[in-house]
Amino acid sequence: MTLRIALALLLTAPLLAGCFERGQPVMVDTSADDDAFCRANNVAPGSNEYVNCRKNRDVQRGNANARSDRAQRNLAEHMLNNPVRP
């Protein structure tokens, strides 16, 4: 009997792992990507244009995260308000 319970837990744990990951802060260092992007656009490091380029990249990333979170909230709200009844 305990073998069945252990096997069931072993099989369901990976399925539930994705649920716990949503909403966790992701600590990704994107400074190298931003630096490469700004340098590729012929912006010299240390100049005002470079600082503006990096700020714009931060704003774009924040907007993308906000859109993603809003879409997730809208989906959850839609699922709560519109249950599917067979």
Secondary structure, DSSP 8 states (H G I E B T S, - for coil): -HHHHHHHHHHHHHHHHHHHHTT-------HHHHHHHHHHTT--TTSHHHHHHHHHHHHHHHHHHHHHHHHHHHHHHHHHHS----
